[in-house]
Amino acid sequence: MLELDNFVIACRRAVASGDGETAVSTLRAVWEAIETQGPFELAIELGARVDALADLAPSSRAAALTALGRAHISAGRLERASTLLERALKMARVANDVGREAEVLPRLASAERHQGRMAAARGHVERALALRSARGEDDGDALLQLGVLQRQTGAMADARATYERALAIDRAVGDVNAESTVLNSLAILHAEQGRLDDARAHFESSLALCDGIGDSRQAGLALGNLAALNVDEGHIELGRSQFEAALAIHRDTGERIEEGTRLMNLANMDRSLGRFDEAGRKLVAALAIAREVGNPRIEGVVLESLGALEHDEGHSDLALARYEEALALHRAVDNPRSQGTVLCRLGELHLGAGRLDDARALFAQAEAGLRAIDARPNIIALLCLRVRLELACGDRAKAQAVLDEAMHDAEALRLDPQAQDWTEIAALRAALQSGENEVAK
């Protein structure tokens, strides 16, 4: 923290004296120091001061705006982040600084992607790649961003090919840190498609590379993902011990957001085992972290988990309040994917209470939002909820039609037969064949 304090002091002094170049370089140093742990407000406040300097060269202003935009992304203020990064892009182009432009574009793509503007995000990434290519350069980071876009829009084969291109580049230049990051992303793709053995191999490879270079931060991420995979496969105690080890790493490295994520992971395990009090304590701690670092985006996710916990405990009114609070935050930060998931949870709550018209309206809202961003994995889960609704209404023909749509989407994503979505689809198919109007959840 002493180094960070020195950067902050140097940045403030440079701003006060009008030394723009030093102000920009120290602002970037401040951002690199707090990127993974916050407080993001510090970078936002300093960045605004640097941006207010009148005589910054366009390329330097682009650098400052990029750091400021990234701080807003981390704080969950995505619309403002997009505005700042668009200004950075304009300044880079005014300066005719192609390298700076290629640096800004993937960051702008990230802000757009998080808001569900996938086409715009893809255009920015592809422009960055074209700029690098024209200079005879490769950009593994931009390829990684493209792969995430492809994965989140259901283009799984394309995403896999993109990740593998990025992996080849990182290996060719000997960038072990980047290689471990791509392996982790590739493992997530395998896990989402149900190729669990491939996912495990890639997570373990990522971990081995992290251990080899002493990258505790990335090791914590990969270990947490491996823990989730083990839990999904039924290796509960192994998964728990890995989540706890990842939590210890994040606390040691000061990764506040990831600390909160691991607390949520452990809380979900406690919840599944009926340890509701312990789950609640962990989620309250995660909520405090989200508020401490100033990230309303993560705060909304934690509130949604608290709502699910209240739902499990039979506290429908409390669950409803948590879900509505989460939905308000998701809307405030323009998070369409999470808006869709919490609308599904609200619909499920009403479905369980027999308020079928309310459930139908909420599912319709969720579906419109999720289809607008082409969130196909989430749409499959929603379609399964709609099957349950039609069964509860006694419309078995409609239930079958919706189930057929879910099956078609699952096949289009090439999900592995062992994937959770197929398990749910199988249970719904069995209910339809048996004549039941309800399915155990």
N, C-alpha and C positions, 0 to 999 in steps of 0.2 A: 504493500500500500504506500510505502514511502516513495517509491518510484512514481506511482500515479500522482501523489500529492505534488511532487516536483514538476511533473508535466502540466498539471493544472495551474500551478503558480506561474510557470513559464508562459503558458498560453495567455493567462490574464494580463501579465506584464506586457506581452507582445501586442495584445489588443490595445492596452492603455497607451502604449508608445506609438501605435500605428504601424508596427512592423508586421506587415501582412504575411510575408513568406514564413516567418517564424511562427506566427499565429496559426497558420494552416498546418505546418509540419507538427507542431505540438498538439493541435486538435486531433490530428490523425493518430498520434501516439496515445493520447487519452482514450480515443475510441478503441484502439487495439487492446488497451489494458482492461477496459470494462466490458468488452463485447460479450463475454460469456457469463458475466456475473452482475452487471449493473453497478451503481444505479444509472439507468439510461437517461434520467433527467439531467444528470451532470453534463453528458455529451450534448444533449439538446440545448441546454442553457449556454454552454460555451460556443456551440456551433452557431447559434443565433447571433452571438456577439461578434464572432469572426465574420459571418456573412454581412453584418452591418458595416464593416470597414469599406470605405468608399473607393480605395485605389487598388483593389486586388486585380491582378491580371486574370483574364478569363479562364485560363487553364487552372490557376490556383483556386479561383472561386469554384470551379467545377469539382476540384478535389475536396474542398471544404463542404460543399453541398452534398457530395457523395457520402462523406462521413456522417453528416447530419441526417441524410435520408436513411442511412442504415440504422442509425439510432432510433428513428421513428418506426422503422419496421420492427425492431426488437421490442419497442414499447407498444406495439400493436396498433399504431396510428397510421394505418396503411394509406389512406387517401392523401394525408399530408405528406407521407413519404413519397408517393408518386409525384406529387407537385414539385417537391424539392429535387427529385432525381430527374424530372423532365427539365428543370432549370439547369441542372448540372450538365445534362446532355446538350442543351442549347449552348452553354458556355464552352464546352469542349469543341463543338462545331464552329463557334465563332473564332476560337483559337486555332482551328484547323489541326487539333491535336488528336490524331486518329487513335493513338494508344490510350489516351484518356477516355475517348468515346467508347472504345471497346471495354474499358474497365467499368464505365457507368452502366452500359446496356444490360449486363446480367443482373445487376442490382435492381434496376427498374423492372426487369422481367420478374424478379422475385416478388416485388411489391404488387405487381399486377396479378401474378399467379395466386397469391394469397387472397386476393379479392375476387377470384374466380374469372378474371378476364384473360382466359387462356389464349385466345387468338392473338391479342396484343402482346402477351408475354412471349409467345412463341416467335412473333415477328422480331422482338428485341433480341432474343437469343440468337436467332438465325442471322441477324445483322451483325452481331458481335463476332460470330464465327466467320462470316464473310470478310469482315475487316481484318481479322487475324490471318485468314487464308491469303488475302491479297498481300500481306506483309511477309508471307512465308512462315507464319507462326501457327502453332497449335494452341488450343485453349481448352484444357481438360475441365476447368471450372465451368465454362459455358456449356460444354457437352453434358456435364453433370446436371446443370439446370435444365437442359433440354430433356434429358432422361427422366427427371422428376415430372416435368410437364407431360411427357408421353405416358408415364405410368399413371398419373392422376386422371388422365382422360381416357384410360382404358386401352391405349395402344401399347400393349404389353410386349409384343414382339419387337416393335420399334424401340421401345425403352431398353430392352435387353441389348439390342445391337448398339445403341448409343452408349450405354454404360460400358460395354466391352471395348468400344472405340476409345473412350476416355481412359479405361484401364490400360490399354496398349500404349497410349501416349505417356501416361504416368510412369509406366515401367520403362519405356524407352529413355526417358530423361532422368530416371532414377529418383523420382519424387515419391518416396515411400509413404509419407504422410498422406498425400493425395490418393495414392493407391489404396491405402487402408480405408479411406472415406468412400471411394467408389465400391470397394468390395462390400462394405456395409450396406450401401444403397442397393447393390445387386442382390444381396441376401434378402433384403426387405421385399424386393420384387418376387424372388423365388417363394418366399413365405406367403405372400398374398395370393400366389397362384397355386399354393398347396404343395410345392416341391420342397418338402421340409428337409430332406437329406441335403439337397443342394444349398438351401438356406443355411443350414447348420455349418456346412463346410466353408461357406464364404464368411460367415460371422467368425468362425474360429481362425480362418486365415487373416482376417482383419485384426483380430486380437493379437495374434502372433506377431504381426508387423508392428503393432503399437508397442508391445512389450519390447521388441527389438530396438526401437528408437526412443523408448521412454516417453511415449505420448500418452500420458494418463488421461487426458481429456477424451480423446477419441476411443481409448480403451473402455472408458466408462460407458460411452454411447453403445459400442458394440456389445459389451457385456450385458447391458440392459436389454438390448434387442434379443440376444441369445436367451436371456432369462425368460422373456415373453414367449419365445418359441418353445422352450422346455415346458412352461406352464400349459401352453396350448396342446402339447403332446402328452400331458398328464404327469410329467415329472415335477410334481408340485414342490417338494422340499428342495430339490436342486434349483428350480427356478427361484424360489424364495431366497435361498442363500446367495444366488447370483444378483438378484435385485438388491439385497442388502449390501453386497460387496460394491456394486455400482453406486449405491447411495453414499457409501463411505468415500469412494473416489471423488464423487461430485462435491462432497463437503470439503474434502481435502484441497481440491483445485479451485474451490469457490464458484462452481457452476450452479448458480442459484436456480435458474429455470429448470435445469436437468435434475437438481435435487428435488424440486417440486414434482417433476414428472415421475421420479422413482417412488416418491411418497404416494402418488396416485396409483402406481402399479401395485404397491404393497397393500394399499387400502382396498383395491379391487379384489386381491386375493383374500384378505380378511373378510370382505363382504361375501364372497362366494362360499366361505366356510361358516358364515353366520356370526362372525365376530364383529358385530355392528359397532360396538363402542370403540374398539381399536381402529376400525376403518374410519369412523368419524373423526377420531383424534388426528389421524394422518392427513385426512382431507382438510381439516381446519388448518393444520400446519402448512399444507400446500397452498391453501388460499392466502394465508398470511404472506408467504413468499411472493406469490403473484402480485399482491398489492404492494409489497415492499419494493420490488424492482420496477413497479409501474407498468405492468403488462396486462391491460384489461382483456386481451385476447385469451391468454392463459387463464385469467380469473374466470372468464365465462365457462371454460372447459371444466374447471374444478367445481364450479357451482352446478353444472350439469351432473357431474359425478355425485355431488351431495344430494341432488334431487333423486338420482337413481337409488341411493342408499335409503333415503326417506321412503321411497316407493316400496323397496324390499321390506322395510319395517312396518309397512301398512299405514304409514302416515301420509295419506293422499293429499291432504291440504298443504302440508309442509313441502311435499314433493312438488306440488303445483307451483308454490311460491318460488322454490329454487329454480325450477325450469323457466319460469317467466322472467326471473332476474337474469338467468343465463341468456335467454333469448334477447333481452334488451341489450345486453353487452355485445352479443354476436352481431346484432343489427348496428350498434353504435360504431363498431370497428369494421363493419362491412365484411363479415365472415360468412359467405353464403353456404359453404359446406356445413359449418357447425349450426347455422340456422336450420338447415335441413334435418340434421340429426336430432336437435332438441325438439323440433316440431314433430318428428317421429315419436320421440319419447312422450311428448304431451298427448299425441294421438293414442299411443298405447295405454296411457293412463286412463283416458276417457273410454277406450275400448274395454278395458278391464272392469270399469264401473258401469258398463252397459249403456253409455251415452254414445250410441253408434253414429248419430248425425254429426256430433261434435268431432268424433274421431275421423269420420270421412272428410270433413272440412280441413282438418289439420293435415291429414295425409295428402290432400290435394295441394295445399300450400307447400308442403315439403317437396312433393314431386315436381312442382313447377320450378322451384328454386334449384333443385339438384339437376334437373334436366337442362336448365339454362347454363350450367357449368359442366355438363356432361360427366357428372360424377357417378359413373356406372357401378362401381362396387357398392356405393351407398344406395343406389337405386334398387339393386337386387334385394338388399335388406328391407327396403321400403315395400317392394312388391310382395315380399313374404308377409309383412304386416297387413297389407291389403287383402291377401288371401284369407287371413284370419278374420278380418272384418267381414268379408263376403260370406264366410262360413257362419259367423255369428248372426248375420242377416238371413241366413237360410238360402242364399242364392248360390247354389253349388255350380251352376253353369258359369256364372261370372267368376267364381273362385277358381275354377279350372282354367279359364281363359287367362286370368292374371298369373296363375302358376306357370302356364305355358310360356308366358312372356318372361318370367323370372328365369326359367330354364334356358330359354333362348339367349338371354343376356349372359348367363353364367357360361354357356357353351362358347359364346362369342369372345369372352374374356379368357377362354381356355383354362378355366379353373381346374386344378387337380381334383380327382374324385374324392380325395380325403379333405378337401377344403370345407370350412364350417358352413358356408352357404349351401353346399350340396347336402349336408346333414339336415339343415332346416328344410330344404326342398323335399327331401325324402320323407320327413315327418309329415309335411303337409300333403304329399301325395298319398301316404298311407291313410291319413284322415279322410281324404276324399274317397278313397277306394272302400273304406270301412263304413262310410255313411255317417261318421261323426261330424258334429258341428263345432267342436272345440278341439284344440290341440294343446297338449301340455307344453308349458313354456319353461 
